[in-house]
Amino acid sequence: MDPLAAALRRYLEDHGERPIQQDELRSVLGVGERRLRRLFAAVHGVSPARFLKHQRLRLARARLQGGQHDRVTDVGMSCGFNDLGRFASQYRSLFNELPSETLRRHREPREAR
């Protein structure tokens, strides 16, 4: 495997518990925007923006499923989404349910005890 691709994978795995930005990746990997796009296309088959957005959505889902948060707004903001309407729409497109539905479903068993 290409050393740069290996470094990208390692960094994404090691820092997956928080939102990652493209500027951060360019700095850590020492590459420009064009090289980062090519690297993501080769490794993940999508643009960095698309991959990182999906990563933030998966992170939000994990946090909502954890049932430790009371508000979707807090989760969305902590995962780097400033437009919460767009966050809900993108979340629904990816997971076929609204973030509020995920939160409610994973909060109910805990409250029923």
FIDRENKE-14990 format. One record per residue (C-alpha): residue in one letter; z, y, x. Coordinates in steps of 0.5 Angstrom, whole numbers, padded with zeros to 4 digits, always signed. Example, Ala and Ser with C-alpha at 12.3 -4.5 7.8 and 13.67 -1.06 7.14 Angstrom:
% residues 2
a+0016-0009+0025;s+0014-0002+0027;
This chain:
% residues 113
m+0000+0000+0000;d-0002+0007+0002;p+0005+0010+0005;l+0004+0016+0001;a+0003+0012-0005;a+0010+0008-0003;a+0013+0015-0002;l+0011+0017-0009;r+0014+0011-0012;r+0020+0011-0009;y+0022+0018-0010;l+0020+0017-0018;e+0025+0011-0018;d+0030+0014-0014;h+0030+0020-0018;g+0028+0018-0025;e+0035+0020-0028;r+0033+0027-0029;p+0026+0031-0030;i+0022+0032-0024;q+0017+0037-0023;q+0010+0037-0020;d+0012+0043-0015;e+0018+0038-0013;l+0013+0032-0011;r+0008+0037-0008;s+0014+0039-0003;v+0017+0032-0002;l+0011+0029-0001;g+0008+0035+0003;v+0001+0035-0001;g-0003+0040-0005;e-0004+0040-0012;r-0011+0037-0011;r-0008+0031-0007;l-0002+0030-0012;r-0008+0029-0017;r-0012+0024-0013;l-0005+0020-0011;f-0003+0020-0019;a-0010+0018-0021;a-0010+0012-0016;v-0003+0010-0017;h-0002+0011-0024;g-0009+0012-0027;v-0007+0019-0030;s-0005+0026-0028;p+0001+0028-0025;a+0003+0032-0031;r+0001+0027-0036;f+0006+0022-0032;l+0011+0027-0031;k+0011+0029-0039;h+0012+0021-0041;q+0017+0020-0036;r+0021+0026-0039;l+0020+0023-0046;r+0022+0016-0044;l+0028+0019-0041;a+0030+0023-0047;r+0029+0017-0051;a+0034+0013-0046;r+0039+0019-0047;l+0038+0019-0055;q+0039+0011-0055;g+0045+0012-0051;g+0049+0015-0057;q+0053+0020-0052;h+0049+0026-0055;d+0051+0029-0061;r+0044+0034-0062;v+0037+0032-0060;t+0036+0040-0058;d+0041+0038-0052;v+0037+0032-0050;g+0030+0035-0051;m+0033+0041-0047;s+0036+0037-0041;c+0030+0033-0040;g+0026+0040-0039;f+0023+0041-0046;n+0023+0048-0048;d+0019+0048-0054;l+0023+0043-0059;g+0018+0042-0064;r+0013+0040-0059;f+0018+0035-0056;a+0019+0032-0063;s+0011+0032-0064;q+0010+0028-0057;y+0016+0024-0058;r+0014+0021-0065;s+0007+0020-0062;l+0009+0016-0056;f+0015+0012-0060;n+0013+0012-0067;e+0019+0016-0069;l+0022+0023-0069;p+0028+0024-0064;s+0033+0025-0069;e+0031+0018-0072;t+0033+0015-0065;l+0039+0019-0065;r+0041+0017-0072;r+0040+0009-0071;h+0044+0009-0064;r+0049+0013-0067;e+0051+0009-0073;p+0053+0003-0070;r+0058+0006-0066;e+0061+0010-0072;a+0061+0004-0077;r+0066+0001-0072;
